[in-house]
């Protein structure tokens, strides 16, 4: 097989899975080719990348067979979940570990480390920063820097911008474009609008892990558009089609004077001794959908952790008119979905994970079974109910984390990036379920980087910047301010470079 990376007649099955993930799958990427693997969540795209690198079966023991496999001699991998990528506890040590293995002299390491961090737009006051102290988006940038440090012949990229803000997404893809010049790049990505003009070829998978289309970008989108729609895959214009489909109904703002569920007064959140977030005054009422937006590392996840009292807080925090510290545990009042879904899992099967909270309350097993079965069907997990949660794809793990958190239908729901790693079908299904709960009086506080979700579902927007609540806006006001900011950035770029110059020398990530 003359390819930079490839496999012939691959057969693979995860233990406990209801069927083969791949049955006689053949795929190859030519040298210098940029290939996008596109398909519904859970179809095996990430698994294929791991086979092409040799991680399966050499590092991850999964039963498989193939007639032939071509694994690149020099490859770099950017995982979906950045936490799975790190070997060292500090930022500089993580990159130094890679450079050590490349025999880079010690005296040249600091310069290389600073250059790599600049390329991915990761700004740090001190490079000897604990990785655990970074936001997930900042971790993702670090993971990309580590992969680029290898100077690979083939770069495997698995949703590298899932947790990044819009500006960071543009910066990282510009970085990958530059770093991938002359290299083979195999990409799994849902935000395809950012790379549609970069890729040479699209390989389309169905839910069963079968290739249903393979060819140039324009040909696949033109000839197989119906497959994208049927399988619920992201494609350019999918949001517009969804809005016109009749399934979408624009949410109405919560009425003034509605029941206040959370009231904050000079509220501050700390990590250790360092104050990371300050909210002067804030109110969250029944029936509101508050989208929490802002740059990576601004304090969005910190807000949710503070509201759950998983981090130290000071100042006023009333829950249902009672000081939050008077509650023995907040989980009875607030459902919380972590940014990393694996942080939530406490059982050994998908079914038991959703059932866990109900069983703790001694609910009748008939009630448990009915509720769990309903949620598993709604979140497209029914055929995975016997699997261990860690055997799921990242998108499936995310759906499970949401299902297990909301099973008790608390009146307040905190969600940290609940749609990352999801295909269009499951994203819209989740948003519709959340909107139905909101209309019944549930208060939703969602951290998101997706402007379409903000503009089409939120009733208010909390814009958090540099550890403070910068603005409390209506979605229309936020969209206007965002558009103005983007226009200013574009004008600034146009003043510096002509379009031809920008293509030759992309704006540095800073």
C-alpha positions in Angstrom: 0.0 0.0 0.0 1.6 3.3 -1.2 0.3 5.7 1.4 1.4 8.0 4.2 -1.1 6.2 6.5 -3.7 3.5 5.8 -5.3 0.2 6.5 -6.9 -2.5 4.5 -9.9 -4.7 5.5 -9.9 -3.6 9.1 -12.2 -5.5 11.5 -12.5 -4.1 15.0 -14.8 -4.6 18.0 -14.7 -3.1 21.4 -15.5 -5.5 24.3 -19.1 -5.3 25.3 -20.1 -3.4 22.1 -23.3 -4.7 20.4 -21.6 -4.9 17.0 -18.3 -4.5 15.1 -17.1 -0.9 15.0 -15.5 -1.6 11.6 -16.2 -4.5 9.2 -13.6 -4.8 6.4 -12.9 -1.1 6.3 -10.2 0.2 4.0 -8.8 3.7 4.1 -5.6 5.4 3.0 -4.2 9.0 3.0 -1.7 10.0 0.3 1.4 11.9 1.1 0.7 15.6 1.5 -3.1 15.0 1.4 -5.4 16.8 3.8 -8.3 14.5 4.6 -11.5 15.2 6.7 -13.2 12.2 8.3 -16.9 13.2 8.7 -19.7 11.2 10.3 -22.1 11.0 13.2 -21.0 10.8 16.8 -19.8 7.3 17.8 -19.3 6.0 14.2 -15.6 5.3 14.9 -13.7 8.3 13.5 -11.4 8.7 16.5 -10.9 4.9 16.7 -9.7 4.9 13.1 -7.1 7.6 13.9 -5.8 5.5 16.8 -5.5 2.4 14.5 -3.6 4.5 11.9 -1.1 5.6 14.6 -0.7 2.1 16.1 -2.1 3.2 19.4 -4.7 0.5 18.8 -3.7 -2.3 19.5 -0.2 -1.5 20.9 -1.2 1.0 23.6 -5.0 0.4 23.7 -5.8 -3.3 23.7 -8.7 -3.7 21.4 -9.4 -6.9 19.4 -8.8 -6.1 15.7 -7.4 -7.6 12.5 -6.3 -6.1 9.1 -4.8 -7.4 5.9 -2.3 -4.5 5.9 -1.6 -1.3 8.0 0.7 1.6 7.2 1.7 3.5 10.3 3.8 6.6 9.7 7.4 6.7 11.1 6.9 10.2 12.4 3.4 11.3 13.5 1.8 13.7 15.9 -1.7 13.2 17.4 -4.0 15.8 18.9 -6.6 14.0 21.0 -10.2 15.0 21.6 -9.6 15.2 25.3 -6.4 17.0 26.0 -6.0 15.5 29.5 -5.3 12.2 28.0 -2.3 13.6 26.2 -0.1 15.0 29.0 2.8 13.1 30.7 4.2 15.9 32.9 2.6 18.2 35.6 3.8 21.5 34.3 3.5 23.3 31.0 7.2 23.8 30.3 8.0 20.3 31.5 5.4 18.8 29.1 7.0 20.5 26.1 10.5 19.8 27.3 9.7 16.1 27.6 8.9 16.1 23.9 12.0 18.0 23.0 14.2 15.8 25.1 13.0 12.8 23.1 14.0 14.7 20.0 17.5 15.3 21.4 17.1 19.1 21.5 19.9 20.6 23.5 18.8 22.0 26.9 20.1 25.5 26.1 17.7 25.7 23.1 14.6 24.4 24.8 13.3 27.6 26.3 13.3 29.4 23.0 11.6 26.4 21.3 9.0 26.2 24.2 8.2 30.0 23.9 7.9 29.7 20.1 5.5 26.7 20.4 3.3 28.4 22.9 3.1 31.6 20.8 2.2 29.5 17.7 -0.9 28.2 19.4 -1.8 31.4 21.2 -1.3 30.2 24.7 -0.4 33.2 26.9 1.1 32.5 30.3 2.7 34.8 32.8 4.9 31.8 33.8 5.6 28.8 31.6 6.2 26.7 34.7 2.4 26.7 35.4 0.6 23.5 36.5 -1.3 22.0 33.7 -4.1 21.3 36.1 -4.6 25.0 36.6 -5.3 25.6 33.0 -8.8 25.8 31.5 -9.8 23.0 29.1 -9.4 25.3 26.2 -5.9 26.3 27.3 -5.0 22.6 27.8 -6.1 22.0 24.2 -3.7 24.6 22.9 -0.9 23.0 24.9 -1.8 19.6 23.5 -1.5 21.0 20.0 1.8 22.6 20.8 3.1 19.2 22.0 2.1 17.6 18.7 3.7 20.3 16.6 6.9 20.0 18.6 7.4 16.5 17.0 7.6 18.0 13.5 5.6 15.0 12.2 5.3 13.7 8.7 1.6 12.9 9.4 -0.5 15.0 11.8 -3.7 13.3 13.2 -6.1 15.9 14.5 -9.1 14.9 16.5 -11.5 17.9 17.1 -8.7 20.2 18.3 -10.9 23.3 18.7 -13.9 21.7 20.5 -13.3 23.7 23.6 -11.9 26.9 22.1 -13.6 30.3 21.8 -14.2 31.6 18.2 -11.1 33.7 18.0 -9.0 30.8 19.4 -10.5 28.4 16.9 -9.4 30.6 14.0 -5.9 31.0 15.5 -5.5 27.2 16.1 -6.6 26.3 12.6 -4.3 28.9 11.1 -1.5 27.3 13.2 -2.4 23.8 11.9 -2.6 25.1 8.3 0.9 26.5 8.7 2.3 23.5 10.6 0.7 21.1 8.1 2.3 22.7 5.0 3.8 19.8 3.0 2.6 17.2 5.5 -0.2 14.7 5.5 -3.1 15.8 7.8 -6.0 13.6 8.8 -8.7 15.5 10.6 -11.8 14.7 12.6 -13.8 17.9 13.1 -17.3 19.1 13.5 -16.6 22.9 13.0 -16.1 22.3 9.3 -16.8 25.8 8.3 -13.3 26.7 9.5 -11.5 24.1 7.3 -13.8 23.7 4.3 -11.3 25.6 2.1 -8.3 23.8 3.6 -9.1 20.1 3.0 -8.6 18.2 -0.2 -10.8 15.3 0.4 -13.8 14.2 2.5 -14.5 10.7 3.7 -18.1 10.3 4.9 -19.1 7.6 7.4 -22.5 6.4 8.4 -23.4 5.4 12.0 -22.3 1.7 11.4 -18.8 2.8 10.6 -19.1 2.3 6.9 -17.7 4.6 4.3 -20.6 6.0 2.2 -18.7 8.7 0.2 -15.1 9.5 -0.5 -13.9 12.3 -2.8 -13.2 16.0 -3.3 -14.9 18.4 -1.0 -17.3 19.9 -3.5 -18.3 16.6 -5.0 -19.1 15.0 -1.7 -21.2 18.0 -0.4 -22.9 18.3 -3.8 -23.7 14.7 -4.4 -24.2 13.3 -0.9 -25.9 16.2 0.9 -28.9 14.0 1.6 -26.6 11.6 3.6 -25.4 14.5 5.7 -29.0 15.4 6.6 -30.1 11.8 7.2 -27.2 11.0 9.5 -27.4 14.3 11.3 -23.9 15.4 10.4 -22.7 19.0 10.5 -22.5 20.7 7.1 -22.3 24.4 6.0 -25.8 25.9 6.4 -27.1 23.3 8.8 -28.3 25.8 11.3 -30.3 27.7 8.7 -31.9 24.5 7.6 -32.7 23.6 11.2 -34.4 26.9 11.9 -36.5 26.5 8.8 -37.4 22.9 9.6 -40.2 23.7 11.9 -38.5 22.0 14.9 -37.1 25.3 16.1 -39.1 27.8 18.1 -37.4 30.9 19.3 -37.4 31.1 23.1 -39.3 33.9 24.8 -37.5 35.9 27.5 -38.4 35.1 31.1 -40.9 37.5 32.5 -39.6 40.2 34.8 -40.4 39.4 38.4 -40.2 35.6 37.9 -39.2 33.4 40.7 -35.5 34.2 41.6 -33.6 30.9 42.2 -30.1 32.3 42.6 -29.0 35.7 43.8 -25.4 36.7 43.9 -24.0 39.8 45.8 -20.3 40.6 45.6 -19.7 36.9 44.8 -16.1 35.8 44.4 -14.6 32.4 43.6 -11.1 31.3 44.5 -8.7 28.5 43.4 -6.4 28.1 46.4 -5.6 31.6 47.6 -6.0 33.2 44.2 -9.3 35.0 43.3 -10.3 33.8 39.9 -13.8 35.3 39.4 -15.8 38.2 40.8 -19.5 38.7 40.1 -20.7 42.0 41.6 -24.4 41.3 41.4 -26.2 38.6 39.6 -29.7 37.0 39.5 -30.9 33.8 37.9 -34.6 33.3 37.6 -36.8 30.4 36.8 -37.3 30.0 33.0 -34.1 31.7 32.0 -31.4 30.4 29.7 -28.2 32.2 30.5 -25.4 31.6 28.0 -22.0 32.2 29.7 -19.5 33.3 27.1 -16.0 34.7 27.0 -12.4 33.9 26.1 -10.7 30.7 27.2 -9.4 31.0 30.8 -11.7 34.0 31.6 -13.5 32.1 34.5 -16.5 30.6 32.9 -16.0 27.0 34.3 -14.9 28.6 37.5 -18.3 30.3 37.8 -20.1 26.9 37.6 -17.8 25.2 40.0 -18.3 28.1 42.4 -22.1 27.9 42.1 -21.7 24.2 43.1 -19.4 25.2 46.0 -16.7 22.9 44.6 -14.4 25.9 44.9 -14.1 28.3 47.8 -16.4 31.3 47.5 -17.0 34.5 49.5 -19.8 37.0 49.3 -23.6 36.6 49.1 -25.0 33.5 47.4 -28.6 32.8 48.1 -30.3 29.7 46.6 -34.1 29.7 46.7 -34.0 32.5 49.2 -31.7 30.6 51.6 -27.9 31.1 51.9 -26.3 28.3 49.9 -24.0 27.3 52.7 -27.1 26.2 54.7 -27.6 23.3 52.2 -26.0 20.1 53.2 -25.5 19.3 49.5 -26.6 21.3 46.4 -27.2 18.3 44.1 -30.8 18.1 45.1 -31.4 21.7 43.9 -28.8 22.0 41.1 -27.8 19.5 38.3 -24.3 20.0 37.1 -22.6 18.8 34.0 -18.8 19.0 34.1 -16.7 20.1 31.2 -14.9 16.7 31.3 -17.6 14.1 31.3 -15.4 11.4 32.8 -15.3 13.4 36.1 -18.9 12.4 36.7 -18.9 8.7 36.1 -19.2 6.5 39.3 -20.6 3.2 38.0 -19.6 0.4 35.6 -22.4 0.7 33.0 -24.2 3.3 31.0 -27.6 2.2 32.5 -26.4 2.2 36.1 -24.9 5.7 35.6 -28.2 7.2 34.7 -30.0 5.2 37.4 -27.5 6.1 40.1 -29.2 9.3 41.5 -32.7 7.7 41.4 -31.5 4.6 43.3 -29.9 6.8 45.9 -33.3 8.2 46.6 -34.8 4.7 46.9 -37.1 5.2 44.0 -39.1 2.1 42.9 -37.2 0.1 40.4 -40.1 0.3 37.9 -39.9 4.1 38.0 -36.1 3.9 37.6 -36.4 1.6 34.6 -39.0 3.8 32.9 -37.0 7.0 33.4 -33.6 5.6 32.5 -35.0 3.9 29.3 -36.6 7.2 28.3 -33.4 9.2 28.7 -31.2 6.6 27.0 -33.5 6.6 24.0 -33.6 10.4 23.9 -29.8 10.7 24.1 -29.2 7.9 21.5 -27.5 5.6 24.0 -30.0 2.7 24.3 -27.8 0.3 22.4 -24.9 1.1 24.7 -26.6 0.6 28.0 -24.4 -2.4 29.0 -21.1 -0.7 28.1 -18.8 0.8 30.7 -18.9 4.6 30.4 -15.2 4.8 29.5 -15.9 2.6 26.4 -18.0 5.3 24.8 -16.8 7.9 22.3 -16.3 11.4 23.6 -19.6 12.5 22.1 -21.4 9.6 23.7 -19.7 10.3 27.1 -20.9 13.9 26.9 -24.5 12.8 26.3 -24.3 10.3 29.1 -23.0 13.0 31.5 -25.9 15.2 30.6 -28.5 12.4 31.0 -27.1 11.3 34.3 -27.1 14.9 35.7 -30.6 15.8 34.7 -32.4 12.6 35.6 -33.9 14.1 38.7 -35.1 17.2 36.8 -33.8 19.8 39.3 -35.0 23.4 38.8 -31.5 24.7 38.1 -29.2 23.2 35.5 -25.5 24.1 35.1 -23.8 22.9 31.9 -20.2 23.3 30.8 -19.9 23.0 27.0 -22.5 20.2 26.8 -22.5 20.1 23.0 -18.8 19.6 22.2 -18.1 16.4 20.3 -21.7 16.1 19.2 -23.0 15.7 15.7 -25.8 18.0 14.5 -28.6 15.5 15.2 -27.7 15.1 18.9 -26.9 18.7 19.4 -30.4 19.8 18.2 -32.1 17.0 20.2 -30.3 18.1 23.4 -31.1 21.8 22.8 -34.8 21.0 22.2 -35.0 19.0 25.4 -33.3 21.8 27.4 -35.7 24.3 25.9 -38.7 22.2 26.9 -37.4 22.1 30.5 -36.8 25.9 30.4 -40.4 26.5 29.3 -41.5 24.5 32.4 -39.5 26.8 34.7 -36.0 25.3 34.7 -33.2 27.8 34.9 -30.3 26.9 32.6 -26.8 28.3 32.9 -24.7 27.1 30.0 -21.0 27.7 29.2 -20.7 27.7 25.4 -18.5 29.0 22.6 -21.2 28.4 19.9 -22.7 31.7 18.8 -25.6 30.0 17.1 -26.7 28.5 20.5 -26.3 31.9 22.1 -28.3 33.8 19.6 -31.0 31.1 19.0 -31.6 29.7 22.5 -30.4 32.0 25.2 -32.6 34.6 26.9 -29.6 36.4 28.5 -25.8 36.4 28.0 -23.2 36.7 30.7 -20.0 37.8 29.1 -17.0 36.9 31.4 -13.6 38.4 30.8 -10.4 38.5 32.8 -12.2 37.0 35.9 -15.1 39.4 36.0 -18.7 39.6 34.8 -18.0 42.1 32.0 -21.6 42.4 30.8 -25.1 41.1 31.3 -26.8 41.3 27.9 -29.7 40.2 25.8 -28.7 37.9 22.9 -29.2 40.6 20.3 -27.1 43.0 22.2 -24.3 40.4 22.5 -24.5 39.6 18.8 -24.1 43.2 17.9 -21.1 43.7 20.2 -19.5 40.6 18.9 -20.0 41.6 15.3 -18.5 45.0 16.0 -15.5 43.4 17.7 -14.9 41.0 14.8 -15.1 43.9 12.3 -12.5 45.8 14.3 -10.2 42.8 14.3 -10.6 42.4 10.6 -10.0 46.1 9.9 -6.8 45.9 12.0 -5.6 42.9 10.0 -6.4 44.6 6.7 -4.4 47.7 7.7 -1.3 45.5 8.3 -1.4 43.1 5.3 -2.8 42.7 1.9 -4.8 39.4 1.4 -1.9 37.9 -0.6 0.5 38.7 2.1 -1.8 37.2 4.7 -2.0 33.9 2.8 1.8 33.7 2.6 2.5 34.8 6.1 -0.5 34.1 8.5 -1.0 36.5 11.4 1.0 35.1 14.3 -1.0 33.6 17.2 -0.6 35.8 20.2 
